[in-house]
Amino acid sequence: FPVTIINSFANHGATINGSLNAAGGNITINGSNVFTGSSGSNVGVHISSGAQVTTNGTGNITINGSGGIGGSNNHGVEILTIGTVVETANGNINITGTGNGTTSANNGIFIANDAVIRTTGSGSLNLTGTSNSTGSTGSGIVINRGTLAALGTGNILLNGTSGTGSTGNVGISITGLGANLGLISTTSGAITLQGTSRATGGDNNQGILLGGNATVRANSTGNITLTGTGGNGVNSNQEILIELPTSNLIVTSGALNLTGTGNGSGITNHGIAVNSGVVDAIAAAGNITMTGSAPANSFGIIFNNANIKPTNTSGHLTLNADEMESTGLTIIRGTGSLFVHPLTATRNITLGGTANANNGSLELSDAFINNLQNGFAQVFIGRSDSSGLISLGNNVVFNNPVTLRSPLTNGAINTSGFNFRNITGNVTFLANQNITAGNIIASGNTTSLTSTTGAINTSSGTIDTSADGNGGNISFSSATGLTVGSLNTASKIIGNAGAITFSNGNITFAGSSIDVSSNSGNAQNLTFGFPVTLSSPNLTINTASSSGTSGTVT
């Protein structure tokens, strides 16, 4: 049978402290607090003290609450205390709360002290919280030691909008304490969090905050999508902030998508900030995508002592931002591909050195590169439609197969003046315009340079793919000519030398040596197929093998 409750208590619009069971019917609770004085705790709907608001079958539960216009803690809907449960099976739970007030903590929806809201079948959870507070800490949705769970096939949607005051006005805030988590989880459904801070001043006005002992987890193939917009305050108005090692954002086989827009006039107004938290895809082909944008003095994406780890998965990790940084003991790892993209296709990219949020280019610092763990199938730096310049700001060392790409219009690569080294995996440079390189060291790994419409010049350095075992291959493809320095693909102990191939364009040798020899395996033939100019008077070519087959030069 259906149950409807409207304005049932003087201090709260509606209060439930006992058992309310509709046995398969719908439940509707509407509470509007009309208090207009200066005192606080004028709540629209109050459910606590072990209350049981339950139905089953396809019964829906709808809760609408609006707080009074008083001082503080005028929540639209509050669901509190251990043992308090709001539950249905195949129906939906819809909660809409509006907080009002002039001082602090006037939240749209407030769930705390181990209260539980759940569906056990195909039902979904839909929470919309809005704070109209003009003070501080007026958040749209606050979960502080509470649980939202879809235990069947249902989805979870949270839409939180903060108040317009200053300091601590968060769209969606999720925290816990010790073993008592702030927990949002689905068994197979999707989780969507949309958080917006409307703050007009102050600090710490996040769109979405996972503030410690907080877990958002989608099991099976469920996706997680977070979209956050930070407030227009001064400092630390991140759109998505995941902080403390006890904060976890986890998908099993689904996709994890984070999109954040930072605002504010000061510093640390980052788009996505993971500060010691964990972001994980733990099985199958779960992909993680982060897209962040930020104002001046802030990064679109920043990791600090974070653990970004698509674990045991072939899924991809994609980072999209015009400015990004990784500091401290951050770990970035995976077994799929890593894509590092500027938001703007024309943006220049600098590898190595330090990252400056105001330099107008995407700078991947020494720390960022050092935090990339071995194991990725491929690392792509630059978009498939990038058209800026990729250059080095310092010597760099990679430990995964790596591709630098800027394949459209003005896209170019210039790594001269520094060493580019890869310990594990192939090296690929792809640009539409010129490629200029200094030393490239990739022991035993294939190195490929391709300029679609420009020239290639490696005369200022050596490309060295030699190894104790098999040497790595080197290939060049350029439209308007090739000038190379020294080349070394030799096998120094046991193995075959790597091949060197040239295509498209005249060739000028400016280095001192070309070594395709082998100590105890096969050396390589050196075949040009194009006009060759020797600009070095002391060029040495070695195609010998001590105990295998020597190569020839044609």
N, C-alpha and C positions, 0 to 999 in steps of 0.2 A: 504494500500500500504506500502511496506517496505521503511524505512528511514535509510540511512547510512551516518555518519559524521566522517570524518577523519581529524585530525590536522587543525582545523579551526581558530585558533587564535594565535597570536604571543607569548604573555606572558604565555598562557596556551595551552597545546596541543589541547584541544577542550573546548569551552565555550558555555553553554546554559543559557541564562538569560530570555528567553521568553517561548512561548508555542510551543510544538512539539507533535503533535497528529497523530499517524499512523492509527487510525480508524480500528484496527483489524490486521494490518500488523505488522511485526517485526521492532524493532528499534535497531540499532547498533551504538554505539558511541565509537570510538577509538581515544585516545589522547596520544601522546608520546612527552614529552618535552625534547628537546635535549640540553637545556642550560647547560653549563659546568663552569660557572663563580662562583664567591664567594657570590653573593647575593642570597636571598631566595625567597620563594613563587613561585616556578616554578612548577606548578601543571600539571599533565597529563590531567585530565578531571575536569572541574569546572562547577558545576550546582548550581545556586543560584538566589537571587533576585526575589523569587516567581515564578521561572520557573515551567512549567507544562510539564513533559515528560510522555506522556500517550498513551496507546493503549487499546484495549478491546478484547473480544473473546479469542482466543488462541494465540494472538500476544505476542511474547517474547520481552523482553528488555535486551540488552546485553551492558554493559559498561566496557571498558578496558582502564586503564590509567597507565602511568608510569611517575613519577616526574623527574625533571631535577637534575643534580648533582651539586647542589649549597650549600648554607649554611643551612638554616632552613626552615621548613614549605613546603618542596617539596613533597607534598602528591601525591600519584598515582591518587586517585579519591577523590574529596571533594564535598559534597552535603550540602548546607548551607541555612540558614535563614527561618524564619516563612513564610508559604505559598508555599514553594518549595515542589513539590510532584513528585515522580516517581511511576507510577501506571499502573498495568494491571489487568486482570481478571483471565482467565484460563491459560494464558501463564506464563512462569517463568521470574523472574528478576535475572539476573546473573551479578554480579559486581566483577571485578578483578582489584586490584590496587597494584602498587609497588612504595613505597616511596624510594627516594634516597637522599643522602646528607651526610655532614660531621659534622654538629653541632647538632641541636636539632629539635624535633618534625617533623621528616620526616616520616609520617605515610603512610601505604599502603592505607587505606581507612579512611576518616575523615568525619563524619556526625555530624552536630552541628546546634545549634540555631533554634531548633524546625522544622527542615526539616523532611519530612515523606516519607517512602518507603513502599509500600503496594501492596498486591494482594487482590482482592475481591471475587475470586472464588476458583478454584482448584489449582491455580498457587502457586509455591514455591519461596522463596527467598534464593539465594545462594551467599554468599559474601566470597571472598578469598582475604585477605590483607597481604602483605609482606613488611616489611621495610628492606632495605639494608643499612640503616644508620649505620655509625660507631661512631656516637655521642651519646647523651643522649636522652631520651624520644622518641625514634623511635619505635612506636608501629605498630602492624599489622593492627588492626582495633580499631578505637576510635569512640565511640558514646557519645557525650556530648550534652545533651538536643536534642535528636533526637528519632524518632520512626521507628521501623521496625514492620510491622504487616501483618499477613496472616489472613484475615478476613473470609475466607471460610474454605476449607479443606486442604489448602497447608501447607507445612512445612517450617521451617526456619533453615538454616545451615550457621554458621559462622566459618571460619577457619583463624585464625590470627597468624602470625609469626613475632616476633619483630626483630629489628636490633641487631647488634653484639657489640654495644658500651657498655657503663656502665651507670647505674643509670636511673631508670624509663623506661626501655625498656619492655613494656608489650605486651603480645600476643593479648589479647582482653581487652579493657577498656571501661566500661559503667558507665556514671555518669549523673547527672541532676543538676538542681538548683531550689530549692523551689518546686512549683507546676509543673514546667516544667521538666518532667522526662526524663531520659534515659530509653526508654521502648522498650522491645522486647516481642511480644505477638502473640499467635495463638488462633483461635477460636476452632479448633479441631485437628490441626496438631501437629507434634513434633517440639521441639526446640533442636538443637545440637550446642554446642559451643566447639570448639577445639582451645585452646590457648597455644602457645609455646613462651617462652622468650629465645632468643639466646644470651643474655647479657653475657659478659665475665668479668665483674667487677662491683663494686659499689653496691648500695642498691636498694630495691624496684623494682625488676625486676620480676613481677608476670606473671604467665601464663594467668590467667583470673582475672580481678579486677572489682568488683561491688563497686564503690567508693562513694556511697551516692546518694540519690534520684534516685536510679536505680531499675527497676523492670523487672524481667524476669518471664513471666507468660504463662502457657499453660492451656487453658480451656478445658472443656469436658474431653476426655480420652487421650489428648495429653501428651506425655512424654517429660521430659527435661533431657538432658544429657550434663554434663560439664566435659571436660577432659583438665586438665591444667598441664603444666610443667614449673617450675620456672627457672630463669636464674642462671648461674654459677657466681654469684656475691659474696658479703660478707654477708650482713644482709638483712632480710626481703624479701627474694626471694621466696615468697610463690607461690605454683602452683595455688591455688584458694584462693582469699581473698575477703570476703564479709564484708564490714565495714560500720559502722554508722547505727543507728536505721532506717534510711530511705531506706535501701537497702533490697529488697524483692526478694526471689526466691520461686515461688509458682506453684504447680500443683493442678488441681482440682480432677480428678479421675485417672490420669495417674501416672506413676512412675517418681521419681526424682533421678537421679544417678549422683554422683559427684566423680570423680577420679582425684587425684592430686599427683604430684611428686615434692617435694621441692628440691632445690639445693643450694649450697653456702657453704662458709667456716666459716661463723660467727654464729650468733644467729638468732632466729625467722625465720628460713627458713622452715616454716611449710608446710605440705602437703595441708591441708585444714584449713583455719582460718576464723572463723565467729566472727567478732568483732562488737558486738551490732546489727548485721543484723538479718533478719527474714528468716527462712527456713520452709515452710509450705506445707502441703497437706490437702486441705480443705474439701474434700467430699469423700464418697464411700470408695474404698479400695486402695487409693493412697499410694504407698510404697516410703520410702526415704532410699537411700543407699549411704553412704559416705565411700570412700576408700582412705586413705592417707598414703604416705610414706615420710620420711624426713631424712636428714643427721644428724650428731651428733649435739647436743645442740638444737634440735628442735623436735617438736611433729608432728606425722602424722596427727592428728586431734586435734584442740584446739578451744574451745569456750570461749569467754570473753563477759560477759553481753549480750549473744546471746539469741535468742528466737527460739528454735527448737521445732516445735509443729505440728505434724500431727493432725490437728483439725477436730473433728467430723468425724473421719475416723477409720476404723478397720485395716487400712494398717499398715505395720511393719516399724520400724526404725532400720536400721542396720548400725553399726559403725565398720569399719575395719581398724585397725592401730596397729603397734607394740608399739607405744607410743601415749597416748592421755591425754588431760587435759581439765577441765572446771573450769572457775574462775568467780569471780564477782557475779552478779545477774543473771546468766544464768538460763534459764528455759528449761528443756528437758522433754517433756511430750507427751503422746499419749494414745490411747485406744487399739491399737493392741499390738503386741509383740515388745520388745526391744532386739536386739542382739548386744552384745559387744564382738567383735572378735579380737584377735591378727592376724596380717597378716601371721605370722609364726606359724604353728601348734604346734611346739615344745616349743614355748615361754612360760616362766613362767608368772603368773599373781599374782599381789599383790593388795589386797583390803584394803583401808584405809591408813592413813598417808599422805605423800606428794609424788608428782610425780616428778621424775627426768628423763629427757630425755635421760640420758646416762647410766642408770643402767642395761640395758640389759634385762629388763622384762617389761611387760605391767603393769603399776601402775595406778590404779584407785583411785585417792586421796579422802580424806574426802570431799573436795569441789565438786568433780565430783559426788560422791554418794549422797551428800546432794542436788544437783541440779536435781536429778531424781524425778520428781513429781509423786504423786499417780495417778493411773488410768490405767497404763499398764496392759494388760491381763496377761503378763508374762515377766519377765526379765531373759534372758539367758546370762550368763557370761562364756566365753569359747566357742570354736567351736565344731561342731559335730564330728570333727576329732582331737581335741586338745589332746596333749600328754605331756604337761608340768605340773608343780606344781602350784596349786592355794593355796595361803596362805593369811594371814592377816598381815597388818602393823600397825593396830590400831583397836580399837573397831569400829564396823560398825553397822549402822542402816539403814535398807531398809524399804520402804513403799509400796512395790508391791510384788506379788508372784515372787520368785527368785529361779533360778536354777544355781548352780555352776557345770560345767561339764568339765571333761578332760578324755574322755572315751577310749582312745587308748593307747597302748604300755605302756610307763612309766607314764601315767597320774595319778596324785595323788592329794589329798586335805589335807591341814593341817591348821586348824584354831585355834589350841591350843595357849594359852597365851593371848587370847583376847576374847571379847564377840561378838557373831554374833547374831544380833537381827532383827526380822522382825515384823513390826507393823501390816501390812496388807498383807494377802496372805500366801500361802504355802511355805515351804522351802524344796529344793531338792538338795542333794549332790550326784553327780554321778562321779565315777572314775574307771579306770581300775585297778589301784594298791591300796595301802592303803589309808584309810580315817582316819585322826586323828583330833579330835575336842575337843574344850573346851566348854564353855557355849554357848548354843543355846537357845534363847528365842523367842518363836513364839506363843504368847497368842491366844489360840483358833484355831490355824492353824495347818494343817497336816505337819509333818516333816518326810522326807524320806531320808535315807542314803543307798547307794548301791555301793558296791565295787565288780566289776565283777570278778577279779582274786586275790584280796588281802584281807586284814583284816580291821576291823573297830575298833577304840579305842577312846572312849569318856570318859575315866576314869578320866581325869583331870578337868572335869566340869560337869554341869547339863544340860540336855535337858528338858526345861520347856515349855510345851504347855498348861498349866493350864489357866483357865479363869473364870470370874464370871458366864458366861453362859456355853456352851458346851466346854469341853476341846478338844484340837486337838489330832489327832492320831499320833503315832510315829511308824515307821517301819524301820527294819534293814534287809539288805541282804548282806551277805559276803561269799566269797568262802573259806577262810582259818581261820575263827574264829572271835569272837566278844568279846570285852572287854568294858563294859559300866560303866559309873559313875551313878550318881543319875538320876532318871527319874520322871517327874511329869506331868500327864495329867488330873489332878483333875478338877472337876467343883465345884467352891467355893461357889456359891450362888444358882442359879437355872439352872439346866441343867444336862447333862450326861457327865461322864468322857470320855476321849478319849481312844481308844484301843492302845495297844502296841503289835506289832507282830514281830516275829523273823523268819528268814529263812536262811538255809545253814550255818552250822558251829556250833562248840562248843561255849558256852556262859560263860563268866566270869563276875561276878558282883563285881565291885570295889568301888561303891558308898555307901552312907549311907542310901539312901531311894529310894523306888519305891512307888509312890502314884497314884493310879487309883481310888480314892474315889470320892464320890459326896455328897454334902450337902443335896440336896432335889430331886435328880434324880437318875439315875442308875449308879452304879459303874461298873467297867469292870472286867471281868475274866482275870487272868494272866496265860497264857498257853505257856509253853516253847517248848516242842517237841524235845529238844536237850539236851545233857548232860550239866549240870550247875555246875559251880564252884563258891563258895562264898568266895571271898578273903577279904571281909570286915567283921570284927567280930561283927559289930553293925548294920547290915543291917535291916531296918524297911520296911515292906511291908504293905500298907494300901489299902484294897479293900472294905472298909465299905461305906455304904450309910445311912444317918440319917433318911430319910423318903422314900427312894426308894429301889431298889434291890441291895444287896451287891454282890460283886464278889467272885470268888474262885481262888485258886492257884493250878495249876496242872503241 
